[in-house]
Amino acid sequence: MALRGSGSGRGERQSSAPGRTVDHLPPSIMDGMTETPRATMPERVVRADRRASILGAIGQTPLLRIRLFERDAPGVTVFGKAEFLNAGGSVKDRAALRMIEDGEASGALTHDRIILDSTSGNTGIAYALVGAALGYRVRLVMPTNVSDERKTTIAAYGAEIVYSDAQEGSDGAIRVARALYEEAPDTYFMPDQYNNDGNWKAHYDGTGAEIWEQTNGQVTHFVAGLGTSGTFVGVTRRLRDERADVVCVSVQPEDPWHGLEGMKHMPTAIVPGIYDAALADDNLWAPTEASYELAAELAEHEGVMVGHSSGAALWGVREVARRIGHGVVVTVLADGGGRYLSGGLYGRRWQ
Ligand SMILES: Cc1ncc(COP(=O)(O)O)c(C=O)c1O
């Protein structure tokens, strides 16, 4: 059973940016055909375009029932939020769209500026997609060892890539992006996902609200991996506002040299400004191998092909399920496994 929100459709997604509610008429296919140059479009037409565009396929993702742990913990019902079904294929679409819309609303982002940020991949794809859809140039800093699938996808959306040292990981990319920005601040709009409240607010208004609605308020536990921490912080704040006793558990890689792309080992990383460690009731340390294994099991036994970090989140869910015996546990399946094929996540299954 997959639960979908009963309320709004995908077109009416999470953002609460001003002006989100637009015309009295539904968007029609004609919106895309009346090609007005973007710079001269009246505000009303730009907004109407968005609802009918690919951006309307960000948010309102299905909540999938996961049965992998039923034998271990028969009293626990597990759901995974299928974030790989967002338009750009990951949970980061929500944050990127929100930060860009907030930038537009505040006047910090105009069409003469380039969107610049550091990203280990998914946020880059999200910026590139949203930028292409809205007519912005996008420049992204990422370590050279990011998977080929990610680099090629970003290039396909027309964004530029600046490479940073692989040895320095995502922190090295952050430093290079900051240096580029400081050299020419008037050239860029830098959302800075690690310190931008729009990141976690996308999950407060979107992901968290959807989880509450899709479980009919029955969620008892929330488990999510930490990258920028936007997902965990936003969903946790929302669920706690709905019901104070929802237990929220973060998951981090067990060691600094993990292979869980998109996740951060906070004790050895530059800690994101939006991260609030006090929000978590508990934090679990996921081993890389076991996380890979769980991701593979989910594909093989349930037909849901996810990436490494979802495997780590599932590892955390299994720990929680074993401990609690009863409850409704929700986690986030941050992206799909197709993004990691060259990295061997699923390769050994046929070799
Ligand atoms: C694959 C993957 N999983 C999990 C995360 C963590 O999400 P957040 O940045 O909201 O903590 C990210 C973030 O980039 C990611 O790319």
The ligand as a MOL file (V3000), in Angstrom:
LIG
                    3D

  0  0  0     0  0            999 V3000
M  V30 BEGIN CTAB
M  V30 COUNTS 16 16 0 0 0
M  V30 BEGIN ATOM
M  V30 1 C 21.7080 10.8790 -1.5280 0
M  V30 2 C 21.4820 11.8000 -0.3960 0
M  V30 3 N 20.9920 11.3180 0.7290 0
M  V30 4 C 20.7720 12.1090 1.7950 0
M  V30 5 C 21.0550 13.4320 1.7650 0
M  V30 6 C 20.8240 14.2350 3.0060 0
M  V30 7 O 19.8710 15.1940 2.8650 0
M  V30 8 P 20.0070 16.5520 3.6750 0
M  V30 9 O 21.0030 17.3970 2.9410 0
M  V30 10 O 18.6440 17.1390 3.6430 0
M  V30 11 O 20.4830 16.2250 5.0370 0
M  V30 12 C 21.5630 13.9730 0.6160 0
M  V30 13 C 21.9090 15.3720 0.5440 0
M  V30 14 O 22.5770 15.8500 -0.3460 0
M  V30 15 C 21.7830 13.1470 -0.5000 0
M  V30 16 O 22.2890 13.6250 -1.6480 0
M  V30 END ATOM
M  V30 BEGIN BOND
M  V30 1 1 1 2
M  V30 2 1 2 3
M  V30 3 2 2 15
M  V30 4 2 3 4
M  V30 5 1 4 5
M  V30 6 1 5 6
M  V30 7 2 5 12
M  V30 8 1 6 7
M  V30 9 1 7 8
M  V30 10 2 8 9
M  V30 11 1 8 10
M  V30 12 1 8 11
M  V30 13 1 12 13
M  V30 14 1 12 15
M  V30 15 2 13 14
M  V30 16 1 15 16
M  V30 END BOND
M  V30 END CTAB
M  END
